[in-house]
Amino acid sequence: MLLRTSKPTLTPFGLNHGETLRFTRSQGGAWEMTLLDTSAEVIARDYTSYGNSDTGHGRGDISAYAFSCALRVNGHDYDLRREVGTQASFYEPWEIDGMHLWFDAATCIFTQAGGFMVEKDWRGGLLCAPDHAARFVVHEAHLPLCPEPLHPWYPHAAGQLNIGDCYHGEDCWMGPYGGIAAHCGLDLNMPAGTVLTAPIALDDHYLVHSTAAGFNNNRWRGRRRWADGSEWWLQSAHQIEMLVPERTPLPAGTPYATGAGVFVGDFEHSHFNFRVLEQGGDYMLDPWILFWAIFRQEHACG
């Protein structure tokens, strides 16, 4: 039995088949979820290679796939299904008995568990595959994802994301890069020089890699330690230049870099990551979850 208690920030967790999460709500009472089964399937094999030069994996023809899970929540059975590599990659969380639930990943997608996808960014220590049979995020539906207003990460007019703007259309979270490799991040095409801003207040920020230090990319990380003990890492790559000094706190909404202009390949784009460290766990999560919350807040305020 995995025990978790409601807090002001979202709660990621992993379960194996037959394991149960017992989540204590902020106003008391338990919400229980048991993972019964998981599965995955390729749903489209029409990917065309665009000459990607990444040599860390082979190439394939997968352009879209799906993964599913069977759950028992508070005594009722549910079947959840996700698509990756289609517009449905940008999904609404399920709302079940007052809780938002994101189904982030399943191990059975990956070749090491008998699946069909390999990891793209393993050489940089970035892995999409969960440590358990499945990775989820849960949060009380009436609460925001964090206890302060969110700011746009980059300027956007539509208030939504388009799968066609994810590099060649495959580089969403766990998207099939090269038709075979799970992309550990979210690529969004945008003009070089687009200003990136801090979505939340950050305790610290810095370049993990920089061209000045001999790397092929400028990769940025911002860190925030919340009062509930969780720590969020927000990351972006392909920056052109920093707009503020490193190793300083950043208020939410601060422009921190110009993006989409270094080591971008076929399309000018920025790459985004969202990572949560808490309660002994280290969770790489779909950045869409954060963008979803930003868009939801903008809609509520508009």
NORTA-V631076 format. One record per backbone hydrogen bond with DSSP energy under -1.0 kcal/mol. CO is the residue of the C=O (numbers start at 1). NH is the residue of the N-H. Records with the same first field share a line. If there is no record, write none. Layout:
CO=NH / NH
This chain:
2=22
4=24
11=138
13=136
15=134
16=19
19=35
20=2
21=33
22=4
23=31
24=6
25=28
29=25
31=23
32=74
33=21
34=72
35=18
37=70
39=68
41=66
44=63 / 64
61=47
64=43 / 44
65=84
66=41
67=82
68=39
69=80
70=36 / 37
71=78
72=34
73=76
76=73
78=71
80=69
82=67
84=65
86=89
87=90
89=91
94=101
96=99
98=141
99=96
100=139
101=94
102=137
105=135
106=109
107=110
109=116 / 117
110=113 / 115
111=114
117=111
118=182
121=124 / 126
122=125
133=107
134=15
135=104 / 105
136=13
137=102
138=11
139=100
140=143
145=10
153=197
162=165
163=166
165=167 / 189
166=169 / 171
171=187
172=175
175=177 / 183
176=179
177=180 / 181
178=60
179=62
180=118
181=177
182=120
183=174 / 185
186=272
188=270
191=194
194=259
196=256 / 257
198=253
199=151
202=250
204=223
205=247
206=221
209=219
210=215
211=214
218=239
219=208 / 209
220=236
221=206
222=234
223=203 / 204
224=232
226=229
230=226
231=277
232=224
233=275
234=222
235=273
236=220
237=271
238=261
241=258
250=202
251=254
254=198
256=243
257=196
258=240
259=193
268=190
270=188
271=237
272=186
273=235
274=285
275=233
276=283
277=231
278=281
281=278
283=276
286=289
287=291
288=292
289=293
290=294
291=295
292=296
293=297
294=298
295=299
296=300
297=301
298=302
